[in-house]
Amino acid sequence: MLGQQRGIIFDLDGTLVDSRLDFSLLCQQLGWPAGTAILEHLATLTDPAERARALQIICDFEMQGAASAEWMPGAEQLLWHLQQQNIPTAVLTRNMRAASELCRQRLSIPVSLWLTREDCPAKPDPAGLWHIARQWQLPVSKLLFVGDYWFDLETARRAGMPSCLYLNGENQHFAEDATYCIRHFIELHQLY
């Protein structure tokens, strides 16, 4: 039941913050088909020059997003509330560490445990969620992973953890894969 979890893990972009990341534009800049899974395709590049070019484009894209990121409605208040309630929070993101750190510092995001794609295998690999559960010494079944995309829901499923889909008007088609769905963070705020 939502509200019974003893720790909450959040995705970053599209969940806690709006970084205005346009992945169709990124694919266009990279010269890849729209809808390409960025990190997965990057891993297949064998030409060093092509890989270096793609990495630079992705890095610039993520840093621009972090530099313009703004809080999602109610997210900041929820994090401060959870901190006051002594409910541990963490961020698990597919972003690179530098962009995540820029976003964290700019917005003073009150979360101490952050895992990026440089700290663990990228979502949907569940290793990051398992790492956080071990850090907190809590079973995955007592935690909640909140995100806005299929990667988040699939990561939670693979980890054996309940998931919560943050609905944004464009992702309702993922709802059937989520344990819970919310439209605003006030819904979580009221439960904890």
PyMOL commands that set and color helices and strands:
alter all, ss='L'
color gray80, all
select helices_A, chain A and resi 23-30+38-42+48-68+75-84+97-107+127-136+140-142+150-159+172-177+186-189
alter helices_A, ss='H'
color red, helices_A
select strands_A, chain A and resi 7-10+17-18+70-71+89-92+113-115+143-147+163-166+180-182
alter strands_A, ss='S'
color yellow, strands_A
deselect
rebuild
show_as cartoon
